[in-house]
């Protein structure tokens, strides 16, 4: 008996062509939707960033304009306040060399200075005082001579005045600031440059107020972080952190000379913008010198103690260069709470 075995093969079913096309179209549509949403997300992120960049750039431009106007008219002599009448010098005038030197110092001129941030510079050459008015580019400075020589006779009288080598009948000094606050009197003081600051005082101020002063560009991110930690009270050393502020020396200079002392985010933002603009225009040495000239350090009666040189004389009866380490540290410590010494 013969047995025949046959294998049965089921016919292979091919996928329907219509279903495959539909799946491909669905996948392509999902890909397009994903790409569209991705582009929308990127644009939603970029547009605010671009607008923020434009706003910050415009704010910096305005801050730079403010700084340039201040520098063009004399940084220390362009603030609202009470000023004496400008002193006019004439040949034959009874005016000694020593009086002229003192007048120049009080009106913001500094001896042998190379920076244009001050009202001007002067040099003493025997019986001749060489005066170099600042060349700021403002309307009043365009006609200012580059160098003025005032020659004195042996009788402490002005013998002659020349401007850029040509004899002139008179020369007018910058007005002397009696006070930058109409409600407060201030004693006489001269303008200090960085070279006038003793190293012991510089180290004391930087150690307390701004240790990274020579490293940052006006705003210190680390200082801002410390201030936020202080405000939140976070960290194991929060008690120590609370004694440290987020404002750099440049920002404090801006607050003292440009802005009001109000505590708002808008003022803090403007302070940061102006501080950044100042850092791009002045050297660190000039910024620190301006700060030491302007800082308020208490009051004696009706007289405001403004600047480290006045503080040295009022509180210790010494010249700035003669301060000890402890005295310099005390002056630096007074900066954060000057009203305790009012």
C-alpha contacts under 8 A as a table, 3 or more apart, distances in Angstrom:
res1	aa1	res2	aa2	distance
15	X	19	X	7.49
15	X	20	X	7.40
16	X	19	X	5.54
16	X	20	X	6.69
17	X	20	X	5.28
17	X	21	X	6.39
18	X	21	X	5.27
18	X	22	X	6.25
19	X	22	X	5.06
19	X	23	X	6.20
20	X	23	X	5.16
20	X	24	X	6.20
21	X	24	X	5.08
21	X	25	X	6.15
22	X	25	X	5.14
22	X	26	X	6.16
23	X	26	X	5.06
23	X	27	X	6.16
24	X	27	X	5.13
24	X	28	X	6.14
25	X	28	X	5.06
25	X	29	X	6.06
26	X	29	X	5.04
26	X	30	X	6.18
27	X	30	X	5.12
27	X	31	X	6.20
28	X	31	X	5.03
28	X	32	X	6.18
29	X	32	X	5.05
29	X	33	X	6.15
30	X	33	X	5.06
30	X	34	X	6.08
31	X	34	X	5.07
31	X	35	X	6.09
32	X	35	X	5.07
32	X	36	X	6.00
33	X	36	X	4.98
33	X	37	X	6.09
34	X	37	X	5.17
34	X	38	X	6.04
35	X	38	X	4.97
35	X	39	X	6.19
36	X	39	X	5.15
36	X	40	X	6.18
37	X	40	X	4.95
37	X	41	X	6.06
38	X	41	X	5.07
38	X	42	X	6.19
39	X	42	X	5.06
39	X	43	X	6.10
40	X	43	X	5.15
40	X	44	X	5.99
41	X	44	X	4.98
41	X	45	X	6.26
42	X	45	X	5.14
42	X	46	X	6.04
43	X	46	X	4.93
43	X	47	X	5.81
44	X	47	X	5.75
44	X	48	X	7.04
45	X	48	X	6.10
45	X	49	X	6.62
46	X	49	X	5.05
46	X	50	X	6.00
47	X	50	X	5.14
47	X	51	X	6.11
48	X	51	X	5.02
48	X	52	X	5.89
49	X	52	X	4.96
49	X	53	X	6.03
50	X	53	X	4.99
50	X	54	X	6.16
51	X	54	X	5.07
51	X	55	X	6.12
52	X	55	X	5.05
52	X	56	X	6.08
53	X	56	X	5.14
53	X	57	X	5.98
54	X	57	X	5.03
54	X	58	X	6.07
55	X	58	X	5.17
55	X	59	X	6.10
56	X	59	X	5.00
56	X	60	X	6.12
57	X	60	X	5.11
57	X	61	X	6.18
58	X	61	X	4.95
58	X	62	X	6.28
59	X	62	X	5.19
59	X	63	X	6.16
59	X	270	X	7.83
59	X	273	X	6.91
60	X	63	X	4.92
60	X	64	X	6.00
60	X	273	X	5.49
60	X	274	X	7.25
60	X	277	X	7.08
61	X	64	X	5.08
61	X	65	X	6.26
62	X	65	X	5.08
62	X	66	X	6.38
63	X	66	X	5.13
63	X	67	X	6.31
63	X	270	X	7.48
63	X	273	X	5.96
63	X	274	X	4.92
63	X	277	X	6.53
64	X	67	X	5.09
64	X	68	X	6.04
64	X	274	X	6.72
64	X	277	X	5.29
64	X	278	X	7.67
65	X	68	X	5.11
65	X	69	X	6.16
66	X	69	X	5.26
66	X	70	X	6.34
66	X	274	X	7.87
67	X	70	X	5.12
67	X	71	X	6.16
67	X	274	X	7.03
67	X	277	X	6.97
67	X	278	X	6.61
68	X	71	X	5.09
68	X	72	X	5.97
69	X	72	X	5.09
69	X	73	X	6.42
70	X	73	X	5.44
70	X	74	X	6.10
70	X	75	X	5.30
70	X	78	X	6.41
71	X	74	X	5.13
71	X	75	X	5.04
71	X	117	X	6.37
71	X	136	X	7.01
72	X	75	X	7.71
72	X	136	X	4.38
72	X	137	X	5.97
72	X	138	X	5.47
73	X	77	X	7.40
73	X	78	X	5.99
73	X	136	X	6.54
73	X	138	X	6.43
74	X	77	X	5.31
74	X	78	X	5.74
74	X	117	X	6.75
74	X	118	X	6.31
74	X	119	X	5.40
74	X	134	X	7.94
74	X	136	X	7.63
75	X	78	X	5.88
75	X	79	X	7.91
75	X	117	X	6.43
75	X	118	X	6.75
75	X	119	X	7.61
76	X	79	X	6.92
76	X	108	X	7.11
76	X	118	X	7.28
76	X	119	X	7.66
76	X	290	X	7.95
77	X	107	X	7.98
77	X	108	X	7.41
77	X	119	X	7.52
77	X	177	X	7.04
79	X	180	X	6.68
79	X	257	X	7.48
80	X	180	X	6.06
80	X	181	X	7.55
81	X	177	X	7.31
81	X	178	X	7.67
81	X	179	X	5.65
81	X	180	X	4.01
81	X	181	X	5.34
81	X	182	X	5.84
82	X	177	X	6.16
82	X	178	X	5.45
82	X	179	X	5.28
82	X	180	X	6.25
82	X	181	X	7.24
82	X	182	X	6.27
83	X	175	X	6.06
83	X	176	X	5.52
83	X	177	X	4.41
83	X	178	X	5.19
83	X	179	X	7.00
84	X	175	X	5.65
84	X	176	X	5.25
84	X	177	X	6.37
84	X	178	X	6.45
85	X	175	X	5.76
85	X	176	X	7.38
86	X	172	X	6.44
86	X	173	X	5.85
86	X	174	X	5.74
86	X	175	X	4.26
86	X	176	X	7.03
87	X	172	X	5.68
87	X	173	X	5.40
87	X	174	X	7.32
87	X	175	X	6.89
88	X	170	X	6.60
88	X	171	X	5.73
88	X	172	X	4.28
88	X	173	X	6.31
89	X	93	X	7.12
89	X	170	X	5.42
89	X	171	X	5.19
89	X	172	X	6.10
89	X	173	X	7.78
90	X	93	X	5.59
90	X	158	X	7.05
90	X	160	X	7.68
90	X	161	X	7.24
90	X	169	X	6.05
90	X	170	X	4.60
90	X	171	X	6.79
91	X	158	X	5.13
91	X	159	X	5.28
91	X	160	X	4.88
91	X	161	X	6.32
91	X	169	X	6.78
91	X	170	X	7.16
92	X	157	X	6.08
92	X	158	X	5.19
92	X	159	X	5.66
92	X	160	X	7.47
93	X	157	X	5.80
93	X	158	X	5.44
93	X	159	X	7.96
94	X	156	X	6.68
94	X	157	X	4.68
94	X	158	X	6.56
95	X	99	X	6.59
95	X	100	X	7.13
95	X	156	X	6.17
95	X	157	X	5.34
95	X	158	X	6.23
96	X	99	X	5.26
96	X	100	X	6.42
96	X	152	X	7.46
96	X	156	X	4.39
96	X	157	X	5.87
96	X	158	X	7.27
97	X	100	X	5.16
97	X	101	X	6.27
97	X	127	X	7.47
97	X	129	X	7.58
97	X	152	X	6.81
97	X	156	X	6.58
98	X	101	X	5.09
98	X	102	X	6.24
99	X	102	X	5.13
99	X	103	X	6.05
100	X	103	X	4.97
100	X	104	X	6.05
101	X	104	X	5.18
101	X	105	X	6.33
102	X	105	X	5.17
102	X	106	X	6.27
103	X	106	X	5.15
103	X	107	X	6.19
103	X	176	X	7.93
104	X	107	X	5.22
104	X	108	X	6.51
104	X	109	X	5.16
104	X	110	X	7.47
104	X	122	X	7.86
104	X	173	X	7.69
105	X	108	X	5.46
105	X	109	X	5.08
105	X	110	X	6.02
105	X	189	X	7.87
105	X	190	X	4.91
105	X	191	X	6.03
106	X	109	X	7.28
106	X	176	X	6.16
106	X	177	X	7.66
106	X	188	X	7.04
106	X	189	X	6.03
106	X	190	X	4.81
106	X	191	X	6.74
107	X	119	X	7.49
107	X	173	X	7.68
107	X	174	X	5.90
107	X	175	X	6.18
107	X	176	X	4.58
107	X	177	X	6.80
107	X	190	X	7.72
107	X	191	X	7.96
108	X	118	X	6.28
108	X	119	X	5.20
108	X	120	X	6.96
108	X	174	X	7.98
108	X	176	X	7.88
108	X	190	X	6.94
108	X	191	X	5.40
109	X	118	X	6.35
109	X	119	X	5.30
109	X	120	X	4.61
109	X	121	X	5.00
109	X	122	X	6.73
109	X	191	X	6.93
110	X	113	X	5.89
110	X	118	X	7.16
110	X	119	X	7.95
110	X	120	X	6.53
110	X	121	X	4.86
110	X	122	X	6.30
110	X	191	X	6.42
110	X	192	X	7.24
110	X	193	X	7.23
111	X	121	X	5.50
111	X	122	X	4.99
111	X	123	X	5.79
112	X	121	X	5.96
112	X	122	X	5.90
112	X	123	X	5.68
113	X	120	X	7.90
113	X	121	X	5.51
113	X	122	X	7.62
113	X	193	X	7.87
114	X	121	X	7.60
115	X	118	X	6.81
115	X	286	X	7.90
116	X	119	X	7.41
116	X	120	X	7.02
116	X	134	X	5.99
116	X	135	X	7.19
116	X	136	X	7.62
117	X	134	X	7.94
117	X	282	X	7.72
117	X	286	X	7.56
118	X	121	X	7.49
118	X	134	X	7.03
119	X	133	X	6.59
119	X	134	X	5.40
119	X	174	X	7.69
120	X	131	X	7.40
120	X	132	X	5.58
120	X	133	X	4.37
120	X	134	X	4.49
121	X	131	X	5.99
121	X	132	X	5.11
121	X	133	X	6.49
121	X	134	X	7.50
122	X	129	X	6.85
122	X	130	X	5.38
122	X	131	X	4.36
122	X	132	X	5.87
123	X	129	X	5.91
123	X	130	X	5.10
123	X	131	X	6.66
124	X	127	X	7.72
124	X	128	X	6.36
124	X	129	X	4.94
124	X	130	X	6.43
125	X	128	X	5.10
125	X	129	X	6.03
125	X	130	X	7.29
126	X	129	X	7.80
127	X	151	X	5.96
127	X	152	X	5.43
127	X	153	X	7.30
128	X	149	X	6.49
128	X	150	X	5.57
128	X	151	X	4.48
128	X	152	X	6.30
129	X	149	X	5.79
129	X	150	X	5.21
129	X	151	X	6.57
130	X	147	X	6.82
130	X	148	X	5.78
130	X	149	X	4.69
130	X	150	X	6.53
131	X	147	X	5.67
131	X	148	X	4.95
131	X	149	X	6.26
131	X	150	X	7.83
132	X	145	X	7.77
132	X	146	X	5.78
132	X	147	X	4.61
132	X	148	X	6.29
133	X	144	X	6.88
133	X	145	X	7.05
133	X	146	X	6.44
133	X	147	X	6.89
134	X	141	X	7.45
134	X	146	X	7.95
135	X	141	X	5.88
135	X	142	X	7.36
135	X	144	X	7.14
135	X	146	X	7.45
136	X	141	X	5.81
136	X	142	X	7.67
137	X	140	X	7.91
137	X	141	X	5.63
137	X	142	X	5.69
138	X	141	X	5.19
138	X	142	X	6.28
139	X	142	X	5.70
140	X	143	X	6.72
140	X	144	X	7.35
141	X	144	X	5.03
145	X	148	X	6.84
145	X	163	X	5.93
145	X	164	X	6.13
146	X	163	X	7.60
146	X	164	X	6.35
147	X	163	X	5.97
147	X	164	X	5.45
148	X	161	X	7.08
148	X	162	X	5.63
148	X	163	X	4.45
148	X	164	X	6.25
148	X	165	X	7.90
149	X	161	X	5.70
149	X	162	X	5.26
149	X	163	X	6.55
150	X	158	X	6.98
150	X	159	X	7.62
150	X	160	X	6.03
150	X	161	X	4.70
150	X	162	X	6.77
151	X	158	X	5.99
151	X	159	X	5.42
151	X	160	X	5.29
151	X	161	X	6.40
152	X	155	X	7.90
152	X	156	X	6.17
152	X	157	X	5.54
152	X	158	X	4.52
152	X	159	X	4.95
152	X	160	X	7.16
153	X	156	X	5.70
153	X	157	X	5.42
153	X	158	X	6.30
153	X	159	X	5.56
154	X	157	X	7.26
158	X	161	X	7.78
160	X	167	X	7.38
161	X	167	X	5.82
161	X	168	X	5.80
161	X	169	X	7.11
161	X	170	X	7.03
161	X	171	X	7.57
162	X	165	X	5.56
162	X	166	X	5.04
162	X	167	X	4.07
162	X	168	X	5.41
163	X	166	X	5.24
163	X	167	X	6.28
163	X	168	X	6.52
168	X	171	X	7.51
177	X	180	X	7.01
178	X	185	X	7.30
178	X	186	X	6.66
178	X	187	X	7.93
178	X	188	X	7.78
179	X	182	X	6.67
179	X	184	X	6.87
179	X	185	X	5.94
179	X	186	X	5.74
181	X	184	X	5.42
181	X	185	X	7.55
182	X	185	X	7.62
184	X	302	X	6.47
184	X	303	X	6.53
184	X	304	X	6.44
185	X	302	X	5.98
185	X	303	X	4.87
185	X	304	X	6.15
186	X	302	X	7.86
186	X	303	X	4.79
186	X	304	X	5.07
186	X	305	X	6.86
186	X	306	X	7.61
187	X	303	X	6.40
187	X	304	X	7.44
187	X	305	X	7.72
189	X	309	X	7.69
189	X	310	X	6.80
191	X	293	X	6.57
192	X	195	X	7.89
192	X	196	X	5.84
192	X	197	X	7.48
192	X	289	X	6.33
192	X	290	X	7.75
192	X	292	X	7.71
192	X	293	X	6.29
193	X	196	X	5.41
193	X	197	X	7.14
193	X	286	X	6.99
193	X	289	X	5.26
193	X	290	X	7.71
194	X	197	X	5.43
194	X	285	X	5.60
194	X	286	X	6.45
194	X	288	X	7.02
194	X	289	X	4.99
195	X	198	X	7.68
196	X	321	X	7.65
197	X	201	X	6.79
197	X	202	X	6.67
197	X	289	X	7.70
197	X	320	X	7.39
197	X	321	X	7.28
198	X	201	X	5.49
198	X	202	X	6.47
198	X	320	X	7.22
198	X	321	X	5.67
199	X	202	X	4.97
199	X	203	X	6.07
200	X	203	X	5.33
200	X	204	X	6.23
200	X	324	X	7.73
200	X	325	X	6.12
200	X	328	X	6.58
201	X	204	X	5.02
201	X	205	X	6.15
201	X	323	X	7.99
201	X	325	X	7.56
201	X	328	X	4.96
201	X	329	X	7.05
201	X	332	X	7.38
202	X	205	X	5.32
202	X	206	X	6.15
203	X	206	X	5.26
203	X	207	X	5.93
204	X	207	X	5.20
204	X	208	X	6.37
204	X	328	X	6.43
204	X	329	X	5.35
204	X	332	X	5.93
205	X	208	X	5.39
205	X	209	X	5.73
205	X	210	X	7.40
205	X	329	X	7.48
205	X	332	X	4.88
205	X	333	X	7.80
206	X	209	X	5.26
206	X	210	X	4.79
206	X	211	X	5.00
206	X	212	X	7.80
206	X	213	X	7.00
207	X	210	X	6.23
207	X	211	X	5.11
208	X	211	X	7.05
208	X	332	X	6.93
208	X	333	X	7.10
209	X	244	X	7.76
209	X	245	X	7.83
209	X	248	X	7.19
209	X	249	X	6.80
209	X	332	X	7.95
210	X	213	X	5.31
210	X	248	X	5.70
210	X	249	X	6.15
212	X	215	X	5.18
212	X	216	X	6.22
212	X	220	X	7.63
213	X	216	X	5.95
213	X	248	X	7.04
213	X	249	X	7.01
213	X	284	X	7.98
214	X	284	X	6.73
216	X	219	X	6.40
216	X	220	X	5.63
217	X	220	X	7.26
217	X	276	X	6.34
217	X	279	X	6.01
217	X	280	X	8.00
218	X	248	X	6.66
218	X	249	X	7.94
218	X	250	X	5.63
218	X	251	X	6.73
218	X	272	X	7.24
218	X	275	X	5.15
218	X	276	X	4.96
218	X	278	X	7.73
218	X	279	X	5.82
219	X	247	X	7.37
219	X	248	X	6.29
219	X	250	X	7.86
219	X	251	X	7.28
219	X	272	X	6.29
219	X	275	X	7.12
219	X	276	X	6.94
220	X	223	X	5.15
220	X	224	X	6.33
220	X	246	X	7.46
220	X	247	X	7.67
220	X	248	X	6.60
221	X	224	X	5.04
221	X	225	X	6.21
222	X	225	X	5.03
222	X	226	X	6.27
223	X	226	X	5.03
223	X	227	X	6.20
223	X	244	X	7.90
223	X	245	X	6.74
223	X	246	X	4.44
223	X	247	X	6.99
223	X	248	X	7.64
224	X	227	X	5.05
224	X	228	X	6.27
224	X	245	X	7.73
224	X	246	X	4.50
224	X	247	X	7.39
225	X	228	X	5.11
225	X	229	X	6.24
225	X	246	X	7.42
226	X	229	X	5.04
226	X	230	X	6.03
226	X	241	X	6.52
226	X	244	X	7.08
226	X	245	X	7.21
226	X	246	X	6.57
227	X	230	X	4.92
227	X	231	X	6.09
227	X	241	X	7.65
227	X	242	X	7.44
227	X	244	X	6.86
227	X	245	X	5.48
227	X	246	X	4.89
228	X	231	X	5.03
228	X	232	X	6.15
229	X	232	X	5.10
229	X	233	X	5.72
229	X	234	X	5.33
229	X	235	X	7.23
229	X	238	X	7.26
229	X	241	X	7.35
230	X	233	X	4.98
230	X	234	X	6.81
230	X	238	X	6.11
230	X	239	X	7.92
230	X	241	X	5.55
230	X	242	X	4.69
230	X	244	X	7.83
231	X	242	X	7.48
233	X	238	X	5.47
233	X	239	X	7.84
233	X	242	X	7.80
234	X	238	X	5.83
235	X	238	X	5.27
237	X	240	X	5.36
237	X	241	X	6.15
238	X	241	X	4.82
238	X	242	X	6.05
239	X	242	X	5.38
239	X	243	X	7.31
240	X	243	X	5.72
240	X	244	X	7.55
241	X	244	X	5.43
242	X	245	X	7.44
247	X	250	X	7.88
247	X	251	X	5.61
247	X	252	X	6.33
248	X	251	X	5.09
248	X	252	X	6.23
249	X	252	X	4.99
249	X	253	X	6.15
249	X	288	X	7.39
249	X	291	X	7.24
250	X	253	X	5.05
250	X	254	X	6.32
250	X	275	X	5.62
250	X	278	X	7.80
250	X	279	X	7.67
250	X	287	X	6.75
250	X	288	X	7.83
250	X	291	X	7.74
251	X	254	X	5.00
251	X	255	X	6.19
251	X	271	X	6.01
251	X	272	X	6.51
251	X	274	X	7.98
251	X	275	X	5.40
252	X	255	X	4.97
252	X	256	X	6.14
252	X	291	X	7.85
253	X	256	X	5.12
253	X	257	X	6.09
253	X	287	X	7.96
253	X	290	X	7.54
253	X	291	X	5.49
253	X	294	X	7.61
253	X	295	X	7.79
254	X	257	X	5.29
254	X	258	X	5.20
254	X	259	X	6.57
254	X	271	X	6.19
254	X	274	X	6.88
254	X	275	X	6.33
255	X	258	X	5.72
255	X	259	X	4.92
255	X	260	X	6.58
255	X	261	X	6.59
255	X	271	X	6.68
256	X	259	X	6.62
256	X	260	X	7.67
256	X	261	X	7.83
256	X	294	X	7.29
256	X	295	X	7.30
257	X	294	X	7.80
259	X	267	X	7.44
259	X	271	X	7.51
260	X	267	X	7.97
262	X	267	X	7.23
263	X	267	X	6.92
263	X	268	X	7.44
264	X	267	X	5.34
264	X	268	X	6.29
265	X	268	X	4.98
265	X	269	X	6.04
266	X	269	X	5.11
266	X	270	X	6.23
267	X	270	X	5.07
267	X	271	X	5.99
268	X	271	X	4.93
268	X	272	X	6.29
269	X	272	X	5.19
269	X	273	X	6.38
270	X	273	X	5.11
270	X	274	X	6.17
271	X	274	X	5.33
271	X	275	X	5.99
272	X	275	X	5.08
272	X	276	X	6.18
273	X	276	X	5.24
273	X	277	X	6.36
274	X	277	X	5.00
274	X	278	X	6.14
275	X	278	X	5.11
275	X	279	X	6.24
276	X	279	X	5.19
276	X	280	X	6.55
277	X	280	X	5.30
277	X	281	X	6.63
278	X	281	X	5.19
278	X	282	X	5.94
279	X	282	X	5.59
279	X	283	X	6.94
279	X	284	X	7.37
279	X	287	X	7.93
282	X	286	X	6.25
282	X	287	X	6.51
283	X	286	X	5.27
283	X	287	X	6.30
284	X	287	X	5.07
284	X	288	X	6.19
285	X	288	X	5.29
285	X	289	X	6.16
286	X	289	X	5.01
286	X	290	X	6.09
287	X	290	X	5.18
287	X	291	X	6.18
288	X	291	X	4.98
288	X	292	X	6.20
289	X	292	X	5.11
289	X	293	X	6.23
290	X	293	X	5.07
290	X	294	X	6.19
291	X	294	X	5.24
291	X	295	X	5.84
291	X	307	X	7.99
292	X	295	X	5.68
292	X	307	X	5.35
292	X	308	X	5.69
293	X	306	X	7.01
293	X	307	X	4.36
293	X	308	X	6.62
293	X	309	X	7.85
294	X	306	X	5.99
294	X	307	X	5.25
295	X	306	X	5.66
295	X	307	X	5.14
295	X	308	X	7.41
295	X	335	X	7.26
296	X	304	X	7.53
296	X	305	X	6.19
296	X	306	X	4.51
296	X	307	X	6.29
296	X	335	X	7.17
296	X	338	X	6.74
297	X	304	X	7.75
297	X	305	X	5.35
297	X	306	X	5.69
297	X	307	X	6.91
297	X	308	X	7.68
297	X	311	X	6.67
297	X	331	X	7.83
297	X	334	X	6.31
297	X	335	X	6.08
297	X	338	X	4.86
297	X	339	X	7.75
297	X	341	X	7.46
298	X	304	X	6.30
298	X	305	X	5.40
298	X	306	X	7.54
298	X	338	X	4.64
298	X	339	X	5.55
298	X	340	X	7.18
298	X	341	X	4.84
298	X	342	X	4.60
299	X	302	X	7.03
299	X	303	X	5.71
299	X	304	X	4.37
299	X	305	X	5.18
299	X	339	X	7.80
299	X	341	X	6.40
299	X	342	X	4.26
300	X	303	X	5.24
300	X	304	X	6.34
300	X	305	X	7.04
300	X	342	X	6.29
301	X	304	X	7.93
301	X	342	X	7.87
305	X	310	X	5.94
305	X	311	X	6.06
305	X	314	X	7.67
306	X	310	X	6.29
306	X	311	X	7.13
307	X	310	X	5.63
307	X	311	X	6.45
308	X	311	X	4.93
308	X	312	X	6.20
308	X	320	X	7.49
308	X	331	X	7.26
309	X	312	X	5.19
309	X	313	X	6.50
309	X	319	X	7.06
309	X	320	X	5.43
310	X	313	X	5.20
310	X	314	X	5.98
311	X	314	X	5.16
311	X	315	X	5.72
311	X	316	X	7.66
311	X	331	X	7.13
312	X	315	X	5.67
312	X	316	X	5.39
312	X	317	X	6.34
312	X	318	X	5.58
312	X	319	X	6.23
312	X	320	X	5.69
312	X	323	X	7.27
312	X	331	X	7.77
313	X	316	X	5.57
313	X	317	X	4.22
313	X	318	X	4.91
313	X	319	X	6.11
313	X	320	X	7.56
314	X	317	X	5.73
316	X	327	X	7.78
318	X	322	X	6.26
318	X	323	X	6.85
319	X	322	X	5.49
319	X	323	X	7.10
320	X	323	X	5.75
323	X	327	X	5.83
323	X	328	X	6.02
324	X	327	X	5.18
324	X	328	X	6.10
325	X	328	X	5.18
325	X	329	X	6.14
326	X	329	X	5.08
326	X	330	X	6.22
327	X	330	X	5.04
327	X	331	X	6.35
328	X	331	X	5.23
328	X	332	X	6.23
329	X	332	X	5.05
329	X	333	X	6.04
330	X	333	X	4.96
330	X	334	X	6.24
331	X	334	X	5.15
331	X	335	X	6.94
332	X	335	X	5.69
333	X	336	X	6.51
333	X	337	X	7.75
334	X	337	X	5.44
334	X	338	X	5.28
334	X	341	X	7.95
335	X	338	X	5.70
337	X	340	X	6.04
338	X	341	X	5.60
338	X	342	X	6.91
339	X	342	X	4.97
